[in-house]
Amino acid sequence: MDERDTYEQPTGEAAALAARRGLGPWQRTFRMKQSRVFGKHNASRLHLHEGGTVVTGPAGFRAAYAWDTVRVLRYLSTRNGVPWDARYTLLDPQGAAVNIGPGTRVFLKEEKRALGITSVVQGALFLWPDVWGEHIVRAVTRAQLPKALAALERGQTLDFGAYRVDRHVLAGRKHSAPWSQITEISSHSGSLIFNGSLRRTTVDSAELQSIANADLFLRLCRHLRG
């Protein structure tokens, strides 16, 4: 796949769906490497628009996700220090999810319940996940951060699956702590660790792959911790 492959115009159906959802101008398109093994996905596409994305797949599958409402989970792994898996899950407000990118992501019943996942579609292994994946993460954070900060100021609680946050408290699935007691936020082996003034850990550790919109979540944590 070379640079020109990312400028394939969306099909009429995908463009119409993007228009109905108000996703704005189309920007780039990504596909997977043409394959006999995964031949059913040879026509699958990931269309990036200014305000969101449209994912297409076999049997007429099409789904649209707006940057200001989508929840994104990403599973990244390496082998011998080389990036290997880069599986992204896009989750709409109704709980419908699609997995895209190289790798495999399986959700346990507890994870599905915590994230509100009602269905999962296994999408294509789109090429260049480092490009489109980072684009999606940045676009989601840019679109949702102002609204999230305003919601917190109004006293609302925001749910990120593994954690819930408000202006005063960070809550994990088992333990919680006021922001005033959290002195450090770090990560180890793909998991978040919250260290406190009273003991080494204050709130449950959780894998980054289990946190919806992890980049947005971390920005809010740093803002609230002060």
C-alpha positions as CSV (number, residue, x, y, z in Angstrom):
1,M,0.0,0.0,0.0
2,D,1.5,3.4,-0.9
3,E,0.4,7.0,-0.4
4,R,-2.0,7.1,-3.3
5,D,-4.0,4.2,-1.9
6,T,-5.2,6.5,1.0
7,Y,-7.1,8.8,-1.4
8,E,-9.6,6.4,-2.8
9,Q,-13.0,8.1,-2.9
10,P,-15.7,6.6,-0.8
11,T,-18.4,4.6,-2.5
12,G,-21.9,6.1,-2.9
13,E,-23.3,4.2,0.0
14,A,-20.5,5.0,2.4
15,A,-20.5,8.7,1.3
16,A,-24.3,8.8,1.8
17,L,-24.0,7.4,5.3
18,A,-21.4,9.9,6.3
19,A,-23.6,12.7,5.0
20,R,-26.6,11.5,7.0
21,R,-24.5,11.4,10.1
22,G,-23.0,14.8,9.5
23,L,-19.4,13.7,9.4
24,G,-18.3,16.4,7.1
25,P,-15.7,16.4,4.3
26,W,-13.9,13.1,3.5
27,Q,-10.2,13.1,4.1
28,R,-8.5,9.7,3.6
29,T,-9.4,6.0,3.0
30,F,-7.5,2.9,4.2
31,R,-7.9,-0.7,3.1
32,M,-6.2,-4.0,3.9
33,K,-3.6,-5.9,1.8
34,Q,-5.4,-7.9,-0.8
35,S,-5.5,-11.5,0.2
36,R,-7.0,-14.9,-0.7
37,V,-7.1,-15.9,3.0
38,F,-9.1,-12.8,4.0
39,G,-10.7,-12.3,0.6
40,K,-14.1,-11.4,2.1
41,H,-12.5,-8.2,3.4
42,N,-10.7,-7.2,0.2
43,A,-13.4,-4.6,-0.4
44,S,-13.6,-3.4,3.2
45,R,-12.7,0.3,3.7
46,L,-12.0,2.7,6.5
47,H,-13.0,6.2,5.4
48,L,-11.9,9.1,7.6
49,H,-13.9,12.3,7.6
50,E,-13.5,15.6,9.3
51,G,-16.1,14.7,11.9
52,G,-15.8,10.9,12.2
53,T,-15.3,7.7,10.3
54,V,-17.2,5.1,8.2
55,V,-16.2,1.5,8.3
56,T,-17.4,-0.9,5.6
57,G,-17.2,-4.7,5.4
58,P,-18.6,-7.9,3.8
59,A,-22.3,-8.5,3.2
60,G,-23.0,-4.8,2.9
61,F,-21.8,-3.9,6.4
62,R,-21.4,-0.2,7.0
63,A,-21.1,1.7,10.3
64,A,-20.5,5.4,11.0
65,Y,-18.9,6.8,14.1
66,A,-18.8,10.5,15.0
67,W,-15.7,11.8,16.9
68,D,-17.8,13.6,19.5
69,T,-19.7,10.4,20.6
70,V,-17.6,7.3,19.7
71,R,-15.7,5.4,22.3
72,V,-12.4,3.9,21.3
73,L,-10.4,1.0,22.8
74,R,-7.0,-0.1,21.5
75,Y,-5.1,-3.2,22.0
76,L,-1.3,-2.8,21.2
77,S,1.3,-5.5,21.5
78,T,4.9,-6.2,20.4
79,R,7.0,-9.3,19.6
80,N,10.7,-9.1,20.2
81,G,10.4,-5.3,20.6
82,V,8.6,-5.0,17.2
83,P,5.0,-3.7,17.0
84,W,2.7,-6.6,16.3
85,D,-1.0,-6.1,17.2
86,A,-2.8,-2.8,16.7
87,R,-6.5,-3.7,17.1
88,Y,-8.9,-0.9,17.6
89,T,-12.5,-1.2,18.8
90,L,-15.0,1.6,17.8
91,L,-18.0,1.6,20.0
92,D,-21.2,3.7,19.2
93,P,-23.5,5.2,21.9
94,Q,-25.9,2.2,21.5
95,G,-23.1,-0.3,22.3
96,A,-22.5,-1.7,18.8
97,A,-18.8,-2.3,18.3
98,V,-16.5,-3.1,15.4
99,N,-12.9,-4.3,15.7
100,I,-10.4,-3.1,13.1
101,G,-6.7,-3.4,12.5
102,P,-4.2,-6.2,12.8
103,G,-4.5,-8.5,15.8
104,T,-7.3,-10.1,17.8
105,R,-9.4,-8.6,20.5
106,V,-11.8,-10.7,22.6
107,F,-14.1,-9.2,25.2
108,L,-15.0,-11.2,28.3
109,K,-18.6,-10.9,29.7
110,E,-17.4,-8.6,32.5
111,E,-15.7,-6.2,30.0
112,K,-18.8,-6.2,27.8
113,R,-21.0,-5.3,30.8
114,A,-18.6,-2.6,32.0
115,L,-18.4,-1.0,28.6
116,G,-22.0,-1.5,27.6
117,I,-21.1,-3.6,24.5
118,T,-24.2,-5.1,22.9
119,S,-22.6,-6.6,19.7
120,V,-19.2,-6.9,18.1
121,V,-18.3,-7.1,14.4
122,Q,-14.8,-8.4,13.4
123,G,-13.7,-5.9,10.8
124,A,-10.7,-5.8,8.4
125,L,-7.0,-5.7,9.2
126,F,-6.6,-2.2,7.7
127,L,-3.0,-1.3,6.8
128,W,-1.2,1.6,8.4
129,P,-2.8,1.4,11.9
130,D,-0.1,3.7,13.2
131,V,-1.4,6.4,10.9
132,W,-5.2,6.0,11.1
133,G,-5.1,4.8,14.7
134,E,-3.3,7.9,16.0
135,H,-5.6,10.1,13.8
136,I,-8.7,8.6,15.4
137,V,-7.4,8.9,19.0
138,R,-6.3,12.6,18.5
139,A,-9.6,13.4,16.7
140,V,-11.7,11.9,19.5
141,T,-9.8,13.6,22.3
142,R,-10.0,17.0,20.4
143,A,-13.7,16.6,19.9
144,Q,-14.7,15.3,23.4
145,L,-12.3,17.0,25.8
146,P,-14.2,20.4,26.0
147,K,-17.5,18.7,26.5
148,A,-16.0,16.3,29.2
149,L,-14.5,19.2,31.1
150,A,-17.8,21.1,31.0
151,A,-19.7,18.0,32.2
152,L,-17.3,17.6,35.1
153,E,-17.8,21.3,36.0
154,R,-21.6,20.6,36.1
155,G,-21.0,17.9,38.7
156,Q,-21.5,15.0,36.3
157,T,-19.7,11.6,36.5
158,L,-18.0,10.3,33.4
159,D,-17.7,6.5,32.7
160,F,-14.7,5.1,30.9
161,G,-15.4,1.4,31.5
162,A,-12.7,0.5,33.9
163,Y,-13.0,3.8,35.8
164,R,-15.5,6.5,36.6
165,V,-14.4,10.1,37.3
166,D,-16.0,13.2,38.8
167,R,-14.5,16.5,40.1
168,H,-13.7,14.9,43.5
169,V,-13.1,11.1,43.1
170,L,-11.6,8.5,40.8
171,A,-13.4,5.2,41.1
172,G,-12.2,1.8,39.9
173,R,-14.3,-1.3,39.9
174,K,-13.4,-2.1,43.5
175,H,-11.7,0.9,45.1
176,S,-11.8,4.7,44.8
177,A,-9.9,7.7,46.1
178,P,-10.2,11.4,46.1
179,W,-8.0,13.3,43.7
180,S,-6.2,14.9,46.6
181,Q,-4.8,11.5,47.7
182,I,-3.5,10.6,44.2
183,T,0.1,11.7,43.9
184,E,1.3,9.9,40.8
185,I,-0.1,8.2,37.7
186,S,2.1,5.7,35.9
187,S,1.9,2.7,33.7
188,H,3.6,-0.7,33.8
189,S,3.3,-3.6,31.4
190,G,0.2,-1.9,29.8
191,S,-1.6,-1.2,33.0
192,L,-2.3,2.1,34.8
193,I,-1.2,2.5,38.4
194,F,-2.4,5.2,40.7
195,N,0.0,5.9,43.6
196,G,-1.2,7.8,46.7
197,S,0.1,9.7,49.6
198,L,-1.2,7.1,52.1
199,R,-0.2,3.9,50.4
200,R,1.5,2.6,47.3
201,T,-1.7,2.1,45.3
202,T,-5.0,3.9,45.9
203,V,-7.3,2.8,43.1
204,D,-7.5,-0.5,41.2
205,S,-5.0,-1.0,38.4
206,A,-6.5,-1.6,34.9
207,E,-5.2,-2.4,31.5
208,L,-5.1,0.5,29.1
209,Q,-6.9,-1.7,26.6
210,S,-9.9,-1.8,28.9
211,I,-10.3,2.0,29.2
212,A,-12.6,3.6,26.7
213,N,-11.0,6.7,25.2
214,A,-7.8,6.2,27.3
215,D,-6.1,9.3,26.0
216,L,-9.0,11.5,26.9
217,F,-9.3,9.7,30.3
218,L,-5.6,10.4,31.1
219,R,-5.9,14.1,30.1
220,L,-8.8,14.4,32.5
221,C,-7.0,12.6,35.3
222,R,-4.0,15.0,35.0
223,H,-6.4,18.0,34.9
224,L,-8.3,16.8,38.0
225,R,-5.2,15.8,40.0
226,G,-3.8,19.3,39.4
